[in-house]
Amino acid sequence: MLLRHASFLRAVFIHSVTAFGGPQAHIGMMMKTFVRNKPYVTEKELMEYNAFCQLLPGASSTQTLTLIGYKRGGVPLAVLTLLIWILPACILMGAFSFLLQYIDKKELGTDIFKFIPPMAAGFLGYAVIHIFPHAIRNTITWIIMLCSVAATYFLFGRTWVIPALIIAGGIATNFSLKRIPQVEQKPRKIRWWNFWLFGIIFLLAGITSELARKNDWPNRKPINLFENTYRMGSLVFGGGQVLMPMMYEQWSIRPEAVRSKNPNAVQIDQDKLYTGMGIVQAVPGPVFSIASFAGGMALKDMGTEMQVLGCIIGMIGIFLPSALLVLFFFPIWNNLKKYAAVYRSIEGINAVVVGVMIASSFYIMRDISFIEPKTVSLVNILVILGTIILLNFTRILPPFIVITCLLLGYFL
């Protein structure tokens, strides 16, 4: 299987070490890498996978990439795809939990990354250009898209915004029964094992963590850490930008409030967690990889071996729910697609996704200098336009664009 899918797995690895900008920008890179450069999936399939993953909690770009692997080689290839995608970012973020004490956060060398935000905006622009004609085709999708742009931009980071927009978009496109008629498809068999596994792990982790807390088990922090990360990975909607405030509240704010009652709670210094939040923005791959950094910091006081274990627990705990949920619900999704209402919902969800991507582009560009009389402002504009042009009209691979932007940051 490895030999048969070597080319695909190599593309996944290249994507994992060059995908900056968060889940919305990742879709633009997936469009280039897995649709245009080599047609591992079609544009329609990628849009459908992305729309479906927006309905689930967890890391949406990770789930979308996992589904591409699942489509090509079933569960084994899906698992390999997931591991190749998450490991580089998690290893880097875990390493930073060890290196942080040697680095002054004022001297992190972030200048090398100063053109990464405009590059990410360029990837988002490229994705919007390609997805727009397929998703926005009538009056209702225009309305949904414009409402999504406004709501996402002004309420950016609110936990409930994206799920609410997705539900509303799916409902709105179901008011017309003529546009998409009923289509019958043969239902597919559903395998329940991964859903039961997800639920059993969720319950056992919660019960064991609570017992460890109440009885103050020695060395109970790893148990509590796994429960915390698994719960977050099971419940968070909206991607890494929503996950990070949840982590901040769980591990920095709450332990301070209950220190007298629960002195052995998992706790991470606020400044250190803030630094990790900044570093993860400059690391390619999923933003959820910050869980590896947080896990290492949470168990840092217990020794090097336990700190390594913390990095591993953070990685597994945050990504395992996403994988189990997407591989369970996708066959159900395929069964539900025999109903026209689901096809109509996909139309509305895709319009919401386009609106979220446009709003994310504006949100990223909000902190980018454009009009100041500086060389950097001009270069920012050129980076955005150049990224869109290179992706749209050439076969230059995304890694070379990333390297070019890093070099610009170093020399300028």
Secondary structure, 3 states (H helix, E strand, C coil): CCCCCHHHHHHHHHHHCCCCCHHHHHHHHHHHHHHHHCCCCCHHHHHHHHHHHHCCCCCHHHHHHHHHHHHHHHHHHHHHHHHHHHHHHHHHHHHHHHHHHHCCHHHCCHHHHCCHHHHHHHHHHHHHHHHHHHHCCCHHHHHHHHHHHHHHHHCCCCCCHHHHHHHHHHHHCCCCCCCCCCCCCCCCCCCCHHHHHHHHHHHHHHHHHHHHHHHCCCCCHHHHHHHHHHHHHHHCCCCHHHHHHHHHHHHHHHHHHCCCCCCCCCCCCHHHHHHHHHHHHCCCCCHHHHHHHHHHHHCHHHCHHHHHHHHHHHHHHHHHHHHHHHHHHHHHHHHHCCCHHHHHHHHHHHHHHHHHHHHHHHHHHCCCCCCCCCHHHHHHHHHHHHHHHHHHHCCCCHHHHHHHHHHHHHHC
